[in-house]
């Protein structure tokens, strides 16, 4: 992967108004991605100075919106494999904590074409961020954002996934690389006494989801919403059911782990804990957009939505997260739908 020259965007006005640095200075790798932008927005709203690091910056109109928070936003562009660049940023920005979200989420085609890059970014990128954290003696936590995909085929069982009991069985390069990255983090954590944890994220959707070039396709709620806005018919391969977590609520859970007084576990599963089906989501879209329709494909019908798995993910046990952070999911189907529709209305052209 070619290294990209670092670029920096400063909120000069905020810097002049607040010469004193906030208590937390958080570096978010992969900060221009869907999950990363939700986390950066949540941190800024809390007043944490936030350093967004990614291979490509978000559009300036969106970073401008994020700068409306109480914290100061700084954006750097660079390669997650460039450890020296990460170390310079940590030193210059006086980073107190790192949330590592940089990753590639490939489909089968991208696996075949760019498998080496997927492994480098997801595994070696994690090692790079950890080395920068260790070498610069970052005083706070390192949160490694993982995925339910690390469970592999086990994620498709009917029983709830319980960390420490449900055996991981990764198959695809994404599953293998996310499981490996998690294990790399846990080994470094043990060797260097790192404060922090791995966060296993379930199905997620919501604000800031976009075509970034490192995801094979968007979430089903995004895809169906885009079709509804165009008045098209969505034909699903099956009536998928899952514990979809809304982006801002995922950010809340991650930030709670960053701020928790004490972490008693190495790995924390995160989901909404509230299961609903795609037909329920589409029925709500149909009421909002009357020209939209949907169906579950029969034998001769053509499926026009992209999905990378044939089975639903199992429920995730949230007791660890609730015990250490007090996290209680607030966004069920209706709450997430209404908030998402309001967000889309304020961001014309974002969901396409």
C-alpha positions as CSV (number, residue, x, y, z in Angstrom):
1,X,0.0,0.0,0.0
2,X,1.4,3.4,-0.9
3,X,1.9,5.8,1.9
4,X,-0.1,9.0,1.7
5,X,1.3,12.3,2.6
6,X,-0.1,13.5,5.9
7,X,-2.5,16.4,5.7
8,X,-3.9,18.3,8.7
9,X,-7.1,20.3,9.1
10,X,-7.4,22.4,12.2
11,X,-10.4,24.1,13.7
12,X,-8.5,27.4,14.2
13,X,-11.5,29.2,15.7
14,X,-11.9,26.5,18.4
15,X,-8.2,26.4,19.1
16,X,-8.1,30.2,19.7
17,X,-11.2,30.1,21.9
18,X,-9.9,27.2,24.0
19,X,-6.1,27.3,24.4
20,X,-6.2,24.7,27.2
21,X,-6.4,21.1,26.0
22,X,-9.3,19.0,27.1
23,X,-8.7,16.2,29.5
24,X,-8.9,13.6,26.8
25,X,-7.2,13.7,23.4
26,X,-8.4,10.6,21.5
27,X,-6.9,9.3,18.3
28,X,-9.4,7.4,16.2
29,X,-7.9,5.3,13.4
30,X,-10.2,4.6,10.5
31,X,-12.0,7.8,11.7
32,X,-13.4,8.6,8.2
33,X,-15.2,5.3,8.1
34,X,-18.9,4.8,9.0
35,X,-18.2,3.6,12.6
36,X,-15.3,5.9,13.0
37,X,-17.3,9.0,12.2
38,X,-20.0,8.1,14.7
39,X,-17.4,7.6,17.3
40,X,-15.7,10.9,16.5
41,X,-19.0,12.7,16.6
42,X,-19.8,11.2,20.0
43,X,-16.4,12.1,21.4
44,X,-16.7,15.7,20.2
45,X,-20.1,16.1,21.7
46,X,-18.7,15.0,25.0
47,X,-16.0,17.7,24.8
48,X,-13.1,15.3,24.0
49,X,-10.5,16.7,21.6
50,X,-10.5,14.2,18.8
51,X,-7.9,13.3,16.2
52,X,-9.4,11.6,13.1
53,X,-6.8,9.5,11.2
54,X,-7.6,7.8,7.9
55,X,-6.2,7.1,4.5
56,X,-8.7,9.6,3.1
57,X,-10.4,12.5,4.9
58,X,-14.2,12.9,5.1
59,X,-15.7,15.7,3.0
60,X,-15.0,19.1,4.5
61,X,-18.7,19.8,4.8
62,X,-19.0,16.9,7.1
63,X,-15.9,17.6,9.2
64,X,-17.3,21.1,9.4
65,X,-20.5,19.7,10.9
66,X,-18.5,17.5,13.3
67,X,-16.6,20.5,14.5
68,X,-19.8,21.9,15.9
69,X,-19.2,19.6,19.0
70,X,-17.7,20.8,22.2
71,X,-14.3,19.2,21.5
72,X,-11.7,20.2,18.9
73,X,-11.4,18.1,15.8
74,X,-8.1,17.5,14.0
75,X,-7.9,15.4,10.8
76,X,-4.8,13.6,9.5
77,X,-4.4,11.5,6.4
78,X,-2.1,8.6,6.3
79,X,-1.5,4.9,6.1
80,X,-2.3,2.8,9.2
81,X,0.9,0.9,8.4
82,X,3.0,4.0,8.8
83,X,4.0,3.6,12.5
84,X,6.4,6.5,12.5
85,X,3.6,8.8,11.3
86,X,1.3,7.6,14.0
87,X,4.0,8.1,16.6
88,X,4.6,11.7,15.4
89,X,0.8,12.4,15.6
90,X,0.6,10.9,19.1
91,X,3.5,13.0,20.3
92,X,2.4,16.3,18.6
93,X,-1.2,16.0,19.6
94,X,-0.5,14.7,23.1
95,X,-2.8,11.7,22.6
96,X,-4.2,10.2,25.8
97,X,-6.2,7.3,24.3
98,X,-6.5,5.4,21.1
99,X,-9.6,3.9,19.5
100,X,-8.5,1.6,16.7
101,X,-11.2,1.3,14.0
102,X,-9.2,1.1,10.8
103,X,-10.2,-2.0,8.8
104,X,-11.1,-3.3,5.4
105,X,-14.4,-5.2,5.1
106,X,-14.2,-7.2,1.8
107,X,-16.6,-9.3,-0.1
108,X,-15.6,-12.5,-1.9
109,X,-14.4,-10.5,-5.0
110,X,-12.2,-8.2,-3.0
111,X,-10.9,-11.1,-1.0
112,X,-9.7,-12.7,-4.3
113,X,-8.3,-9.6,-5.7
114,X,-6.8,-7.9,-2.7
115,X,-6.4,-10.5,0.0
116,X,-2.9,-9.4,0.9
117,X,-4.1,-5.8,1.5
118,X,-6.9,-7.0,3.7
119,X,-4.5,-9.0,5.9
120,X,-2.0,-6.1,6.0
121,X,-4.5,-3.5,7.0
122,X,-6.6,-5.6,9.5
123,X,-3.7,-7.5,11.1
124,X,-0.5,-5.5,10.6
125,X,-2.4,-2.3,10.9
126,X,-3.4,-3.3,14.4
127,X,0.2,-4.2,15.3
128,X,1.3,-0.8,13.9
129,X,-1.2,1.2,16.0
130,X,-0.2,-0.9,19.1
131,X,3.5,-0.2,18.5
132,X,2.9,3.5,18.2
133,X,0.8,3.4,21.4
134,X,3.5,1.5,23.3
135,X,6.5,3.4,22.0
136,X,4.9,6.8,22.8
137,X,3.8,5.6,26.2
138,X,0.2,6.7,25.7
139,X,-1.2,7.0,29.2
140,X,-4.8,6.0,28.6
141,X,-6.6,3.1,27.0
142,X,-6.4,1.3,23.6
143,X,-9.7,0.1,22.4
144,X,-9.5,-2.4,19.6
145,X,-12.7,-2.5,17.5
146,X,-13.5,-6.0,16.4
147,X,-16.5,-7.7,14.9
148,X,-19.0,-10.4,15.4
149,X,-17.4,-11.9,12.3
150,X,-14.5,-13.1,14.4
151,X,-16.8,-15.9,15.6
152,X,-17.0,-17.1,12.0
153,X,-19.5,-19.9,11.4
154,X,-20.3,-19.9,15.1
155,X,-22.0,-16.5,14.7
156,X,-24.8,-18.2,12.9
157,X,-25.9,-20.5,15.7
158,X,-29.3,-20.0,17.3
159,X,-28.1,-19.8,20.9
160,X,-26.7,-16.5,22.2
161,X,-23.0,-15.9,21.6
162,X,-21.2,-15.9,25.0
163,X,-17.6,-14.7,25.0
164,X,-15.3,-17.3,26.5
165,X,-17.7,-20.1,25.7
166,X,-18.7,-19.7,22.1
167,X,-15.8,-21.0,20.0
168,X,-14.5,-18.9,17.1
169,X,-14.5,-20.6,13.7
170,X,-13.5,-17.9,11.1
171,X,-13.5,-18.9,7.4
172,X,-13.4,-15.8,5.2
173,X,-10.4,-13.5,5.1
174,X,-12.3,-10.8,6.9
175,X,-13.3,-13.2,9.7
176,X,-9.8,-14.6,9.9
177,X,-8.2,-11.2,9.9
178,X,-10.6,-9.7,12.5
179,X,-10.1,-12.7,14.8
180,X,-6.3,-12.5,14.3
181,X,-6.2,-8.8,14.9
182,X,-8.1,-9.3,18.2
183,X,-5.7,-12.0,19.3
184,X,-2.7,-9.7,18.3
185,X,-4.2,-7.0,20.5
186,X,-4.8,-9.4,23.5
187,X,-1.2,-10.7,23.3
188,X,0.2,-7.2,23.2
189,X,-2.1,-6.3,26.1
190,X,-0.6,-9.1,28.2
191,X,3.0,-8.5,27.2
192,X,2.9,-4.7,27.7
193,X,0.2,-4.4,30.3
194,X,-2.0,-2.3,28.0
195,X,-5.1,-0.7,29.5
196,X,-8.0,-1.4,27.2
197,X,-10.2,-4.0,25.6
198,X,-11.4,-5.5,22.4
199,X,-14.9,-4.6,21.3
200,X,-16.9,-7.2,19.3
201,X,-19.4,-5.2,17.2
202,X,-22.6,-6.8,15.9
203,X,-24.7,-5.7,12.9
204,X,-24.6,-1.9,12.7
205,X,-26.2,0.9,10.5
206,X,-27.2,4.5,10.7
207,X,-25.7,8.0,10.2
208,X,-22.5,8.5,8.2
209,X,-22.7,5.2,6.5
210,X,-21.2,5.7,3.0
211,X,-19.4,4.0,0.2
212,X,-15.8,4.3,1.4
213,X,-14.1,1.8,-0.9
214,X,-13.1,-0.5,1.9
215,X,-16.5,-2.1,2.4
216,X,-18.0,-4.6,0.0
217,X,-21.5,-3.2,0.4
218,X,-23.7,-1.1,2.7
219,X,-26.0,-2.5,5.4
220,X,-29.4,-3.7,4.5
221,X,-31.2,-0.8,6.3
222,X,-29.1,1.6,4.2
223,X,-29.7,-0.3,0.9
224,X,-33.5,-0.5,1.4
225,X,-33.7,3.1,2.5
226,X,-31.9,4.2,-0.6
227,X,-34.3,2.3,-2.7
228,X,-37.3,3.6,-0.8
229,X,-36.2,7.2,-1.4
230,X,-36.1,6.4,-5.2
231,X,-39.5,4.7,-5.1
232,X,-38.1,1.4,-6.2
233,X,-39.0,-2.1,-5.2
234,X,-36.6,-4.0,-2.9
235,X,-36.4,-7.8,-3.4
236,X,-34.7,-9.5,-0.5
237,X,-33.2,-13.0,-0.6
238,X,-34.7,-13.7,2.8
239,X,-36.3,-11.9,5.7
240,X,-33.1,-11.3,7.7
241,X,-33.4,-10.9,11.4
242,X,-30.8,-9.4,13.7
243,X,-29.8,-7.2,16.6
244,X,-29.1,-4.1,14.5
245,X,-27.3,-1.4,16.6
246,X,-27.7,2.2,15.6
247,X,-24.5,4.0,14.8
248,X,-24.7,6.8,17.5
249,X,-25.6,4.1,20.1
250,X,-22.7,2.0,19.1
251,X,-20.5,5.1,19.6
252,X,-22.1,5.6,23.1
253,X,-21.1,2.1,24.1
254,X,-17.6,2.4,22.8
255,X,-17.1,5.8,24.6
256,X,-18.5,4.3,27.8
257,X,-15.8,1.7,27.6
258,X,-13.2,4.4,27.1
259,X,-14.5,6.3,30.2
260,X,-15.4,3.4,32.5
261,X,-13.7,3.5,35.9
262,X,-12.6,-0.1,35.5
263,X,-12.7,-2.8,32.8
264,X,-13.0,-6.3,34.2
265,X,-12.9,-8.1,30.8
266,X,-10.6,-8.3,27.8
267,X,-13.5,-8.6,25.2
268,X,-16.9,-6.9,25.2
269,X,-19.6,-7.9,22.7
270,X,-21.8,-4.9,21.6
271,X,-25.2,-5.0,20.0
272,X,-28.6,-3.4,20.5
273,X,-30.0,-6.5,22.2
274,X,-33.2,-5.8,20.3
275,X,-34.1,-8.1,17.4
276,X,-36.1,-7.2,14.4
277,X,-36.6,-8.2,10.8
278,X,-35.9,-6.5,7.5
279,X,-39.6,-6.9,6.6
280,X,-40.4,-4.8,9.7
281,X,-37.9,-2.1,8.6
282,X,-39.3,-2.2,5.0
283,X,-42.9,-1.9,6.3
284,X,-41.9,1.3,8.1
285,X,-40.2,2.6,4.9
286,X,-43.3,1.8,2.9
287,X,-45.4,4.0,5.2
288,X,-42.9,6.9,4.9
289,X,-42.3,6.4,1.1
290,X,-45.6,5.2,-0.4
291,X,-44.1,4.5,-3.8
292,X,-41.7,2.0,-2.3
293,X,-42.5,-1.7,-2.2
294,X,-40.6,-4.8,-1.1
295,X,-40.8,-8.6,-1.2
296,X,-39.0,-11.8,-0.3
297,X,-37.7,-13.3,-3.5
298,X,-39.5,-16.3,-4.9
299,X,-37.8,-18.8,-7.2
300,X,-37.7,-16.7,-10.4
301,X,-37.4,-13.3,-8.8
302,X,-34.2,-11.3,-9.0
303,X,-32.7,-10.2,-5.7
304,X,-31.5,-6.6,-6.0
305,X,-29.9,-6.2,-2.6
306,X,-26.4,-7.2,-1.6
307,X,-25.9,-9.5,1.4
308,X,-22.8,-11.4,2.3
309,X,-24.3,-14.2,4.5
310,X,-27.1,-16.7,4.2
311,X,-27.9,-16.9,7.9
312,X,-28.7,-14.4,10.6
313,X,-26.1,-13.6,13.3
314,X,-26.9,-15.0,16.7
315,X,-27.8,-12.7,19.7
316,X,-24.8,-11.3,21.7
317,X,-24.6,-11.4,25.4
318,X,-24.4,-7.8,26.8
319,X,-23.9,-8.5,30.5
320,X,-20.2,-7.5,30.4
321,X,-20.9,-4.2,28.8
322,X,-23.8,-3.5,31.2
323,X,-21.8,-4.5,34.2
324,X,-18.8,-2.3,33.6
325,X,-20.5,0.7,31.8
326,X,-24.1,0.8,32.8
327,X,-25.0,0.6,29.0
328,X,-28.6,0.1,28.3
329,X,-29.7,0.1,24.6
330,X,-32.2,2.9,23.9
331,X,-32.7,2.5,20.2
332,X,-35.1,-0.3,19.1
333,X,-36.6,-0.5,15.6
334,X,-38.9,2.5,15.9
335,X,-36.5,4.8,17.7
336,X,-33.7,4.1,15.3
337,X,-35.9,4.4,12.2
338,X,-37.3,7.8,13.3
339,X,-33.9,9.2,14.2
340,X,-32.4,7.9,11.0
341,X,-35.1,9.5,8.8
342,X,-34.5,12.8,10.6
343,X,-30.8,12.5,10.0
344,X,-31.2,11.7,6.3
345,X,-33.5,14.7,5.9
346,X,-30.8,17.0,7.2
347,X,-28.1,15.4,4.9
348,X,-29.5,15.6,1.4
349,X,-27.7,13.2,-1.0
350,X,-26.0,11.2,1.7
351,X,-28.1,8.0,1.3
352,X,-28.1,7.2,-2.4
